[in-house]
């Protein structure tokens, strides 16, 4: 019995050493913000209008007047989280934007989390300037549950080259 387990362990080790390594999960995020010259998806491809997105981000400061709620998260929020985990970033961003905007019955805490997740999705979708604006907004709000994470994003420099 011991001989079989040892033989299998040696076989498994030799197979794993001979196979090329494959990264699992989403690609690592760069340690800096890429140059703002990056081009996100066009509106016709499911992306956002930069003008509309700027206006939506400007309205996010109104989250201070949102009432607290103990209600469970809305389906929109849960679907956006699922889309984020499965790398459907455009769908996730649109769902999080609906939550932050107040189109759902979500309370302040859920909307705060959606705001941070929206910033992450904007970054993934190459809306770097817009993502930085949302992260800055979160980092400056010391009552926000994701202030520390947003502050870490704000510490990132702009990538060169």
C-alpha positions as CSV (number, residue, x, y, z in Angstrom):
1,X,0.0,0.0,0.0
2,X,2.8,2.4,0.9
3,X,4.6,1.5,-2.3
4,X,1.6,2.4,-4.4
5,X,1.1,5.8,-2.7
6,X,4.8,6.6,-3.1
7,X,4.7,5.6,-6.7
8,X,1.7,7.8,-7.4
9,X,3.2,10.7,-5.6
10,X,6.5,10.4,-7.6
11,X,4.4,10.1,-10.8
12,X,2.3,13.1,-9.9
13,X,5.4,15.2,-9.1
14,X,7.2,14.2,-12.4
15,X,4.1,15.1,-14.4
16,X,3.6,18.4,-12.7
17,X,7.3,19.3,-13.3
18,X,7.1,18.5,-17.0
19,X,3.9,20.5,-17.6
20,X,4.1,24.3,-18.3
21,X,2.6,26.4,-15.6
22,X,-0.8,27.8,-16.3
23,X,-2.1,30.9,-14.5
24,X,-5.6,30.4,-13.0
25,X,-8.0,33.1,-12.2
26,X,-8.2,36.7,-13.5
27,X,-5.0,38.3,-14.7
28,X,-3.0,40.3,-12.1
29,X,-3.7,44.0,-12.0
30,X,-0.7,46.2,-12.8
31,X,0.9,48.1,-9.9
32,X,0.3,51.4,-11.6
33,X,-2.4,53.2,-13.6
34,X,-1.7,52.9,-17.3
35,X,-1.6,56.1,-19.3
36,X,-4.9,57.7,-20.0
37,X,-4.4,57.3,-23.7
38,X,-5.8,53.7,-23.4
39,X,-8.9,53.2,-25.4
40,X,-11.9,51.5,-23.7
41,X,-14.7,49.8,-25.5
42,X,-16.8,52.2,-27.7
43,X,-20.4,52.8,-26.8
44,X,-21.4,50.8,-29.9
45,X,-19.5,47.8,-28.4
46,X,-21.3,48.0,-25.1
47,X,-19.0,50.5,-23.4
48,X,-19.9,53.8,-21.8
49,X,-20.1,57.3,-23.2
50,X,-17.3,59.1,-21.5
51,X,-19.5,62.2,-21.1
52,X,-22.3,60.2,-19.5
53,X,-19.8,58.4,-17.3
54,X,-18.3,61.7,-16.1
55,X,-21.8,62.9,-15.2
56,X,-22.6,59.7,-13.4
57,X,-19.4,59.9,-11.3
58,X,-20.1,63.6,-10.5
59,X,-23.5,62.5,-9.1
60,X,-21.9,59.8,-6.8
61,X,-21.1,62.4,-4.2
62,X,-24.8,62.3,-3.3
63,X,-24.2,58.9,-1.6
64,X,-24.0,60.8,1.7
65,X,-27.8,61.3,1.8
66,X,-28.6,57.6,1.2
67,X,-30.4,56.0,4.1
68,X,-29.0,52.9,5.8
69,X,-30.9,49.6,5.3
70,X,-30.7,46.1,6.7
71,X,-32.4,44.7,3.6
72,X,-30.6,42.0,1.7
73,X,-28.8,43.0,-1.5
74,X,-30.8,43.4,-4.7
75,X,-30.7,40.9,-7.6
76,X,-29.0,43.6,-9.6
77,X,-26.2,43.8,-7.1
78,X,-25.8,40.0,-6.8
79,X,-25.9,39.6,-10.6
80,X,-23.2,42.3,-11.0
81,X,-21.0,40.5,-8.4
82,X,-21.5,37.3,-10.4
83,X,-20.6,39.1,-13.6
84,X,-17.5,40.5,-12.0
85,X,-16.4,37.1,-10.8
86,X,-17.0,35.5,-14.2
87,X,-15.1,38.4,-15.9
88,X,-18.1,39.9,-17.7
89,X,-16.8,43.3,-16.7
90,X,-19.1,45.5,-18.9
91,X,-22.2,43.8,-17.5
92,X,-20.9,44.0,-14.0
93,X,-20.1,47.7,-14.4
94,X,-23.5,48.5,-15.7
95,X,-25.1,46.6,-12.8
96,X,-23.0,48.3,-10.2
97,X,-23.8,51.7,-11.8
98,X,-27.5,51.0,-11.4
99,X,-27.0,50.2,-7.7
100,X,-24.8,53.2,-7.0
101,X,-27.3,55.5,-8.9
102,X,-30.1,54.3,-6.7
103,X,-32.1,52.4,-9.4
104,X,-32.4,49.5,-6.9
105,X,-33.7,49.3,-3.3
106,X,-30.2,48.8,-2.0
107,X,-29.2,50.7,1.2
108,X,-26.1,52.8,1.8
109,X,-23.7,50.0,2.7
110,X,-24.5,47.9,-0.5
111,X,-24.3,51.1,-2.6
112,X,-20.9,51.8,-1.1
113,X,-19.6,48.3,-2.0
114,X,-21.1,48.7,-5.5
115,X,-19.2,52.0,-5.8
116,X,-15.9,50.4,-5.1
117,X,-16.7,47.5,-7.4
118,X,-17.7,49.9,-10.1
119,X,-14.3,51.6,-9.8
120,X,-12.6,48.2,-10.2
121,X,-14.7,47.4,-13.3
122,X,-13.9,50.8,-14.8
123,X,-10.2,50.0,-14.4
124,X,-10.6,46.6,-16.0
125,X,-12.5,48.2,-18.9
126,X,-9.7,50.7,-19.4
127,X,-11.6,53.7,-18.2
128,X,-8.5,54.7,-16.1
129,X,-9.2,58.3,-15.5
130,X,-12.8,57.6,-14.4
131,X,-11.7,54.7,-12.2
132,X,-9.2,57.0,-10.5
133,X,-11.9,59.6,-9.9
134,X,-14.1,57.1,-8.2
135,X,-11.2,55.7,-6.1
136,X,-10.3,59.2,-5.0
137,X,-13.9,59.9,-4.0
138,X,-14.0,56.7,-1.9
139,X,-10.5,57.4,-0.4
140,X,-11.6,60.8,0.8
141,X,-14.8,59.5,2.5
142,X,-13.5,58.2,5.8
143,X,-16.9,56.6,6.5
144,X,-16.7,54.4,3.4
145,X,-16.1,50.8,4.2
146,X,-13.5,50.5,1.4
147,X,-11.5,53.6,2.2
148,X,-8.3,51.8,2.8
149,X,-8.5,49.8,-0.4
150,X,-9.3,52.9,-2.4
151,X,-6.4,54.8,-0.8
152,X,-4.1,52.0,-1.9
153,X,-5.3,52.5,-5.4
154,X,-4.6,56.3,-5.1
155,X,-1.0,55.5,-4.1
156,X,-0.4,54.0,-7.5
157,X,1.6,56.1,-9.9
158,X,0.9,56.4,-13.6
159,X,2.7,53.8,-15.6
160,X,5.5,55.0,-17.9
161,X,6.4,53.5,-21.2
